[in-house]
Amino acid sequence: MTASTVLVADDDSAIRTVIGQALERAGYEVRTTGNAATLWRWVTDGQGDVVITDVIMPDENGLDLVPRIRKIRPELRVVVMSAQSTLLTAVKATERGAFEYLPKPFDLNELISVVKRALEAPRPAAAGSSRANEADDEALPLIGRSPAMQEIYRTLARLMATDLTVLINGESGTGKELVARALHDYGKRRNGPFIAINMAAIPRELIESELFGHEKGAFTGATHRSAGRFEQAEGGTLFLDEIGDMPPEAQTRLLRVLQEGEYTTVGGRTSIRANVRIVAATHHELRQLIRQGLFREDLYFRLNVVPIRLPPLRERTSDIPELVRHFMSRAAAEGLPSKMLDAAAMERLKAYRWPGNVRELENLVRRLAALYSEEVIGLDIIEAELSDASPALVEPEADGLGPAVERHLRGYFSAHGDTLPAAGLFDRVLREVEKPLITMTLEATRGNQIRAAEILGLNRNTLRKKIRELSIPVLRGAGR
């Protein structure tokens, strides 16, 4: 049986040699070249069963070859490799019809696996048009070339032409909404609206109305019909942020939308077809919420069609220099003085834990640009800033619980770019303090609500009401 032939184009002779040797050891015939013209001649001559091409070559961009190859030889799979390694590169490669995109450096075993899949895969679909072709790297929503980010870019590129439901999980400040916007802006619904709603920022009793809209007279104060976020997002993307904070009643209605593709407004009787792509996000571990009875398992499986985990910044510290340059450039474009960091300062940033993740880093860069006269930021300034951002923990006995809570809240709001809590956030903060306190007390009393109410200084009926409102699990069979 004749061995399959792989055509390799890369202007780096060392890379050509390494790839060629690896493929030959795997049993393939290999032809290598350092320019696009030779590769194009081989393709037009009918040679090769798989193409592997770099993006940057001396005579032509490898991405521009992909649609031309697809046009004359649609059965020929093209693998694009690149050291540029941005989301835009991954999107361009996918939208122009590449079978796979591999960011450099890559594992040779992975390359061989990709070649094997390319030879065995059915004929790919025709390539679609791309709006991303004219995009500028400076406008990219996601920054970073670490292996973790490369995997996210590849996943996003594969999802652009689909309407699959996506569930994004990541700590606060990792960029969950940026990922959702990238899916929309580079996807098939780019001409429709992008509507975002944060479940944690809306009073529980208003979430269903916010999502699905309401009719006039549906409840007290409903003086006119109001469109919900599903209606506003018609033809586009609906981003459900902090989905883990959605109350049970709204979860049931959302499940029906995902199952049946339709919904009714609050107070309405006519079903409305939903034409939206759902992207959800959370910082919670939803499986833990399911075990606690706080999140529907069937809804979780409907949302978790394609899971994407965003790594915290501490897991991709190699991206920090590029992120700093990006944020410094953005600050300068907004009129702030241009700055740079010396090597020691940059290393200190890479050693920091970043509890507020990328958002905290962006806020720090803005402060550096705005508050310091030095053109080159040194280690002493960074040390002072990080010391202020993450004060040492103090034992409660030293100055009481109140100051410790105040420090925590100030640190939280600082990390998220706020000097004061956002409007309407007081009730949420209060709930988040009340819930663990009541939960701990119920655990200590083994579910005895009478005893727990006494310890907390609450009326028993008040405690039971808070247990319901906060969705606190209780031990069945315990003394009431």
C-alpha positions as CSV (number, residue, x, y, z in Angstrom):
1,M,0.0,0.0,0.0
2,T,1.4,3.4,-1.0
3,A,2.2,5.7,1.9
4,S,0.3,9.0,2.1
5,T,2.3,12.1,1.2
6,V,2.4,15.2,3.5
7,L,3.5,18.6,2.0
8,V,5.2,20.8,4.6
9,A,5.8,24.5,4.1
10,D,7.8,26.6,6.6
11,D,10.5,29.2,6.1
12,D,12.5,27.8,9.1
13,S,14.7,25.0,7.8
14,A,15.2,23.5,11.3
15,I,11.4,23.2,11.8
16,R,11.1,21.6,8.4
17,T,13.7,19.0,9.2
18,V,12.2,18.1,12.6
19,I,8.7,17.8,11.2
20,G,9.9,15.9,8.2
21,Q,11.8,13.4,10.3
22,A,8.9,12.8,12.7
23,L,6.4,12.2,9.9
24,E,8.8,9.9,8.0
25,R,9.3,7.8,11.2
26,A,5.5,7.6,11.4
27,G,5.4,6.1,7.9
28,Y,4.5,9.0,5.7
29,E,6.2,10.3,2.5
30,V,7.2,14.0,3.1
31,R,8.0,16.9,0.8
32,T,9.2,20.2,2.4
33,T,9.6,23.7,1.1
34,G,10.5,27.1,2.5
35,N,8.0,29.1,0.4
36,A,4.4,29.3,-0.6
37,A,5.0,29.3,-4.3
38,T,6.5,25.8,-4.3
39,L,3.7,24.5,-2.1
40,W,1.1,26.0,-4.5
41,R,2.8,24.4,-7.5
42,W,2.8,21.0,-5.8
43,V,-0.9,21.4,-4.9
44,T,-1.9,22.4,-8.4
45,D,0.1,19.4,-9.8
46,G,-2.2,17.1,-7.7
47,Q,0.6,16.1,-5.2
48,G,0.1,15.5,-1.5
49,D,-2.7,14.0,0.7
50,V,-2.3,16.5,3.5
51,V,-0.8,20.0,3.7
52,I,1.0,21.5,6.7
53,T,1.8,25.2,6.3
54,D,3.1,28.0,8.4
55,V,1.4,31.4,8.4
56,I,4.3,33.7,7.9
57,M,6.4,32.8,4.8
58,P,8.7,35.1,2.7
59,D,6.4,35.2,-0.4
60,E,2.8,34.8,0.9
61,N,0.8,34.5,4.0
62,G,-0.1,30.8,4.5
63,L,-3.6,31.7,5.6
64,D,-4.3,33.1,2.1
65,L,-3.4,29.8,0.6
66,V,-6.0,27.9,2.5
67,P,-9.2,29.0,0.6
68,R,-7.3,28.8,-2.8
69,I,-6.4,25.2,-2.0
70,R,-9.9,24.4,-0.9
71,K,-11.3,25.8,-4.1
72,I,-9.2,23.7,-6.5
73,R,-8.8,20.6,-4.3
74,P,-11.6,20.5,-1.7
75,E,-10.6,17.0,-0.6
76,L,-7.1,18.1,0.5
77,R,-6.9,18.9,4.2
78,V,-4.8,21.8,5.3
79,V,-3.2,22.1,8.8
80,V,-2.1,25.6,9.7
81,M,0.7,26.2,12.2
82,S,1.7,29.6,13.6
83,A,3.9,31.3,16.2
84,Q,1.5,34.2,16.2
85,S,-0.8,32.2,18.4
86,T,-3.7,34.7,18.9
87,L,-7.4,34.1,18.9
88,L,-7.5,36.0,15.5
89,T,-5.1,33.5,14.0
90,A,-7.1,30.5,15.2
91,V,-10.4,32.1,13.9
92,K,-8.9,33.0,10.5
93,A,-7.5,29.5,10.1
94,T,-10.8,27.9,10.9
95,E,-13.0,30.2,8.9
96,R,-10.8,30.0,5.9
97,G,-11.2,26.2,5.9
98,A,-8.2,24.8,7.7
99,F,-8.7,21.3,9.0
100,E,-6.8,22.2,12.2
101,Y,-4.8,25.0,13.8
102,L,-1.6,24.3,15.8
103,P,0.1,27.0,17.7
104,K,3.9,26.8,17.9
105,P,5.6,25.2,19.7
106,F,3.6,22.0,19.5
107,D,4.1,18.4,20.4
108,L,5.2,16.3,17.5
109,N,3.0,13.4,18.6
110,E,0.0,15.8,18.4
111,L,1.0,16.8,14.9
112,I,1.2,13.2,13.8
113,S,-2.3,12.6,15.4
114,V,-3.7,15.6,13.5
115,V,-2.3,14.2,10.2
116,K,-3.8,10.8,10.9
117,R,-7.2,12.4,11.6
118,A,-6.9,14.6,8.5
119,L,-6.4,11.5,6.3
120,E,-9.3,9.7,7.9
121,A,-11.8,12.5,8.2
122,P,-14.7,12.9,5.7
123,R,-14.6,15.7,3.2
124,P,-14.8,19.1,5.0
125,A,-17.6,21.6,4.3
126,A,-17.1,24.6,2.2
127,A,-15.4,27.5,3.9
128,G,-17.6,30.5,4.9
129,S,-16.9,34.2,4.7
130,S,-14.9,35.8,7.4
131,R,-15.4,39.2,9.0
132,A,-12.3,38.5,11.2
133,N,-10.0,38.9,8.1
134,E,-10.0,42.6,8.5
135,A,-9.7,42.6,12.3
136,D,-6.8,44.2,14.1
137,D,-4.8,42.3,16.8
138,E,-5.2,45.4,19.0
139,A,-9.0,44.9,19.0
140,L,-8.8,41.3,20.2
141,P,-10.9,40.5,23.2
142,L,-8.5,37.9,24.6
143,I,-4.8,38.3,25.2
144,G,-2.2,35.7,25.9
145,R,-0.1,33.0,24.2
146,S,0.2,30.5,27.0
147,P,-0.7,26.9,26.3
148,A,-3.9,27.3,28.4
149,M,-5.0,30.3,26.2
150,Q,-4.0,28.5,23.0
151,E,-6.4,25.7,23.8
152,I,-9.2,28.2,24.5
153,Y,-8.5,29.9,21.1
154,R,-8.7,26.6,19.3
155,T,-12.0,25.7,21.1
156,L,-13.5,29.1,20.3
157,A,-12.5,28.9,16.6
158,R,-14.2,25.5,16.3
159,L,-17.4,27.0,17.8
160,M,-17.7,30.1,15.7
161,A,-19.8,28.5,13.0
162,T,-22.2,26.7,15.4
163,D,-25.1,27.6,17.7
164,L,-24.1,25.1,20.4
165,T,-24.8,26.2,24.0
166,V,-21.6,27.0,25.9
167,L,-20.9,27.0,29.7
168,I,-17.9,29.0,30.8
169,N,-16.5,28.4,34.2
170,G,-13.8,30.6,35.8
171,E,-13.0,32.7,38.7
172,S,-14.1,36.3,38.9
173,G,-12.0,38.6,36.7
174,T,-10.8,35.9,34.3
175,G,-12.7,37.3,31.3
176,K,-15.9,35.2,31.0
177,E,-17.9,37.9,29.3
178,L,-15.0,38.6,26.9
179,V,-15.1,34.9,25.8
180,A,-18.9,35.2,25.4
181,R,-18.5,38.3,23.3
182,A,-15.8,36.7,21.2
183,L,-18.2,33.8,20.4
184,H,-20.7,36.3,19.3
185,D,-18.5,38.8,17.5
186,Y,-16.7,36.2,15.4
187,G,-19.6,33.8,15.1
188,K,-22.6,33.3,12.7
189,R,-24.8,35.6,14.8
190,R,-22.5,38.6,14.7
191,N,-25.1,40.8,13.0
192,G,-27.6,40.2,15.8
193,P,-27.6,41.7,19.3
194,F,-25.4,40.6,22.2
195,I,-27.4,40.8,25.5
196,A,-25.9,40.1,28.9
197,I,-27.6,39.6,32.2
198,N,-26.0,39.0,35.6
199,M,-28.1,36.7,37.7
200,A,-26.3,37.7,40.9
201,A,-27.1,41.4,40.4
202,I,-30.9,41.2,40.0
203,P,-33.3,40.6,42.9
204,R,-34.6,37.1,42.8
205,E,-38.2,38.1,42.5
206,L,-37.4,40.0,39.3
207,I,-35.3,37.6,37.4
208,E,-38.1,35.8,35.5
209,S,-39.5,39.2,34.4
210,E,-36.0,40.4,33.3
211,L,-35.4,37.2,31.3
212,F,-38.8,36.5,29.8
213,G,-40.6,39.9,30.0
214,H,-44.0,40.6,31.5
215,E,-47.5,41.6,30.4
216,K,-49.3,44.7,31.7
217,G,-50.9,43.8,35.0
218,A,-48.9,40.6,35.5
219,F,-47.9,41.9,39.0
220,T,-48.1,45.0,41.2
221,G,-46.3,47.8,39.4
222,A,-46.5,46.2,35.9
223,T,-48.2,49.2,34.3
224,H,-47.1,48.2,30.8
225,R,-45.8,45.3,28.7
226,S,-42.0,44.9,29.0
227,A,-39.7,42.9,26.7
228,G,-37.4,40.5,28.4
229,R,-33.7,39.7,27.6
230,F,-34.7,36.7,25.4
231,E,-36.8,39.0,23.2
232,Q,-34.1,41.7,23.2
233,A,-31.5,39.1,22.1
234,E,-33.7,37.8,19.2
235,G,-31.4,36.6,16.4
236,G,-28.3,37.1,18.5
237,T,-26.6,35.9,21.7
238,L,-27.9,35.9,25.3
239,F,-25.1,35.8,27.9
240,L,-26.4,34.4,31.3
241,D,-23.6,35.4,33.7
242,E,-23.4,33.9,37.2
243,I,-25.9,31.2,36.2
244,G,-25.3,29.5,39.5
245,D,-27.2,32.3,41.3
246,M,-30.4,31.7,39.3
247,P,-33.3,30.9,41.6
248,P,-35.1,27.5,41.2
249,E,-38.2,28.9,39.6
250,A,-36.3,30.7,36.9
251,Q,-34.2,27.5,36.3
252,T,-37.4,25.6,35.5
253,R,-38.4,28.2,32.9
254,L,-35.0,28.3,31.4
255,L,-34.9,24.5,31.1
256,R,-38.2,24.7,29.1
257,V,-36.6,27.2,26.7
258,L,-33.6,24.9,26.1
259,Q,-35.8,21.8,25.7
260,E,-38.7,23.2,23.7
261,G,-37.2,26.4,22.1
262,E,-40.0,28.6,23.4
263,Y,-41.1,30.6,26.4
264,T,-44.0,32.7,27.7
265,T,-43.8,36.1,29.3
266,V,-44.7,36.5,33.0
267,G,-48.5,36.8,32.9
268,G,-48.7,35.8,29.3
269,R,-50.4,32.8,27.7
270,T,-49.0,32.7,24.2
271,S,-45.7,30.8,23.6
272,I,-42.9,32.7,21.9
273,R,-40.2,31.0,19.8
274,A,-36.7,31.7,21.1
275,N,-34.1,32.4,18.4
276,V,-31.0,33.0,20.5
277,R,-27.7,31.4,21.2
278,I,-27.2,30.7,24.9
279,V,-23.8,31.3,26.5
280,A,-23.8,30.8,30.3
281,A,-21.0,31.5,32.8
282,T,-20.3,30.9,36.5
283,H,-17.6,31.0,39.1
284,H,-19.4,28.3,41.1
285,E,-18.8,24.6,40.9
286,L,-22.2,23.7,39.6
287,R,-21.9,20.0,40.4
288,Q,-21.5,21.0,44.1
289,L,-24.6,23.2,43.8
290,I,-26.5,20.2,42.3
291,R,-25.4,18.0,45.3
292,Q,-26.7,20.7,47.6
293,G,-30.1,20.9,45.8
294,L,-29.5,24.4,44.6
295,F,-29.1,23.8,40.9
296,R,-31.1,21.5,38.6
297,E,-29.1,18.6,37.2
298,D,-31.1,18.5,34.0
299,L,-30.5,22.2,33.4
300,Y,-26.8,21.7,34.0
301,F,-26.6,19.0,31.2
302,R,-28.6,21.3,28.9
303,L,-26.1,24.2,29.5
304,N,-22.9,22.1,29.6
305,V,-23.0,21.1,25.9
306,V,-19.5,22.7,25.4
307,P,-17.7,23.5,28.6
308,I,-14.9,26.1,28.6
309,R,-12.7,26.5,31.7
310,L,-10.9,29.9,31.9
311,P,-7.7,29.5,33.9
312,P,-7.0,32.0,36.6
313,L,-4.1,34.4,35.9
314,R,-1.8,32.6,38.4
315,E,-2.0,29.6,36.1
316,R,-0.8,31.5,33.0
317,T,1.8,34.0,34.4
318,S,3.7,33.8,31.2
319,D,0.9,36.0,29.7
320,I,1.4,38.8,32.2
321,P,4.1,40.8,30.2
322,E,1.8,40.8,27.1
323,L,-1.2,41.7,29.1
324,V,0.7,44.6,30.8
325,R,1.8,45.9,27.4
326,H,-1.7,45.6,26.1
327,F,-3.2,47.5,29.1
328,M,-0.5,50.2,29.0
329,S,-1.2,50.7,25.2
330,R,-4.9,51.0,25.9
331,A,-4.3,53.5,28.8
332,A,-2.0,55.6,26.5
333,A,-4.7,55.6,23.8
334,E,-7.1,57.0,26.4
335,G,-4.7,59.9,27.1
336,L,-2.8,58.6,30.1
337,P,1.1,58.8,30.1
338,S,3.0,56.0,28.3
339,K,4.8,53.7,30.8
340,M,6.9,50.6,30.9
341,L,8.0,48.2,33.6
342,D,11.6,47.1,34.3
343,A,12.5,43.5,34.5
344,A,12.4,43.2,38.3
345,A,9.0,44.8,38.4
346,M,7.6,42.4,35.8
347,E,9.0,39.4,37.6
348,R,7.3,40.6,40.8
349,L,4.0,40.8,38.9
350,K,4.5,37.2,37.7
351,A,5.1,36.0,41.3
352,Y,1.9,37.6,42.6
353,R,-1.2,35.4,43.2
354,W,-3.7,37.8,41.5
355,P,-6.9,37.0,43.5
356,G,-8.8,39.5,41.1
357,N,-7.2,37.9,38.0
358,V,-6.9,39.8,34.8
359,R,-9.3,42.5,35.9
360,E,-7.1,43.2,38.9
361,L,-4.0,43.4,36.7
362,E,-5.8,45.9,34.4
363,N,-6.8,48.1,37.3
364,L,-3.2,48.1,38.6
365,V,-1.8,49.1,35.2
366,R,-4.2,52.0,35.0
367,R,-3.1,53.2,38.4
368,L,0.5,52.9,37.4
369,A,-0.1,55.0,34.3
370,A,-2.2,57.6,36.1
371,L,-0.5,58.1,39.5
372,Y,3.3,57.8,38.9
373,S,5.5,60.3,37.1
374,E,8.3,57.7,36.3
375,E,8.4,56.5,32.7
376,V,9.9,53.2,33.8
377,I,8.1,51.6,36.8
378,G,10.4,49.8,39.1
379,L,10.2,47.1,41.7
380,D,9.7,49.5,44.7
381,I,6.5,50.9,43.2
382,I,5.1,47.5,42.4
383,E,5.9,46.3,45.9
384,A,4.0,49.2,47.4
385,E,1.0,48.7,45.1
386,L,0.8,45.0,45.8
387,S,1.2,45.5,49.5
388,D,-1.8,47.9,49.5
389,A,-3.8,45.6,47.3
390,S,-3.4,42.5,49.5
391,P,-3.0,43.5,53.2
392,A,-1.9,40.8,55.6
393,L,-4.6,39.0,57.4
394,V,-5.2,40.0,61.0
395,E,-6.5,37.7,63.7
396,P,-10.0,38.7,64.7
397,E,-8.9,39.2,68.3
398,A,-6.5,41.9,67.2
399,D,-9.0,44.5,66.1
400,G,-12.4,42.8,65.9
401,L,-14.5,41.2,63.2
402,G,-15.8,44.5,61.7
403,P,-12.5,45.9,60.5
404,A,-11.6,42.4,59.1
405,V,-14.8,42.4,57.1
406,E,-14.2,46.0,56.0
407,R,-10.7,45.1,54.7
408,H,-12.1,42.1,52.8
409,L,-14.9,44.2,51.2
410,R,-12.4,47.0,50.3
411,G,-10.0,44.4,48.8
412,Y,-12.9,42.8,46.8
413,F,-14.2,46.1,45.4
414,S,-10.6,47.3,44.6
415,A,-9.8,44.1,42.8
416,H,-12.9,44.6,40.7
417,G,-12.3,48.2,39.9
418,D,-14.9,49.7,42.2
419,T,-14.5,52.3,44.9
420,L,-18.1,51.7,46.1
421,P,-20.5,48.8,45.8
422,A,-22.6,49.0,42.7
423,A,-26.2,50.1,43.0
424,G,-28.5,47.4,44.4
425,L,-25.5,45.3,45.6
426,F,-26.2,45.8,49.4
427,D,-28.8,43.1,49.5
428,R,-26.6,40.7,47.6
429,V,-23.6,41.3,50.0
430,L,-26.0,40.9,53.0
431,R,-27.3,37.6,51.6
432,E,-23.7,36.3,51.0
433,V,-22.9,37.1,54.7
434,E,-26.1,35.7,56.1
435,K,-26.1,32.4,54.1
436,P,-22.8,31.0,55.4
437,L,-23.6,32.2,58.9
438,I,-27.0,30.4,59.0
439,T,-25.5,27.3,57.3
440,M,-22.7,27.0,59.8
441,T,-25.2,27.5,62.7
442,L,-27.5,24.8,61.3
443,E,-24.6,22.4,60.9
444,A,-23.5,23.1,64.5
445,T,-27.1,22.4,65.8
446,R,-27.4,19.4,63.4
447,G,-30.4,21.0,61.7
448,N,-32.3,22.0,64.8
449,Q,-33.9,25.2,63.7
450,I,-35.3,26.1,67.1
451,R,-31.8,26.0,68.6
452,A,-30.3,27.7,65.6
453,A,-32.8,30.6,65.8
454,E,-31.9,31.1,69.5
455,I,-28.2,31.2,68.7
456,L,-28.7,33.7,65.9
457,G,-31.1,35.8,67.9
458,L,-33.8,35.3,65.3
459,N,-37.5,34.5,65.5
460,R,-38.0,30.9,64.3
461,N,-40.4,32.0,61.5
462,T,-37.8,34.6,60.4
463,L,-35.1,31.9,60.3
464,R,-37.3,29.5,58.2
465,K,-38.1,32.3,55.8
466,K,-34.4,33.1,55.3
467,I,-33.7,29.4,54.8
468,R,-36.2,29.4,51.9
469,E,-35.1,32.7,50.4
470,L,-31.4,31.7,50.5
471,S,-32.0,28.1,49.4
472,I,-30.1,26.7,52.4
473,P,-30.2,22.9,52.5
474,V,-31.5,21.5,55.8
475,L,-31.0,18.1,57.4
476,R,-34.2,16.1,57.1
477,G,-35.5,14.5,60.2
478,A,-33.6,17.0,62.5
479,G,-35.5,18.7,65.3
480,R,-37.4,21.8,64.2
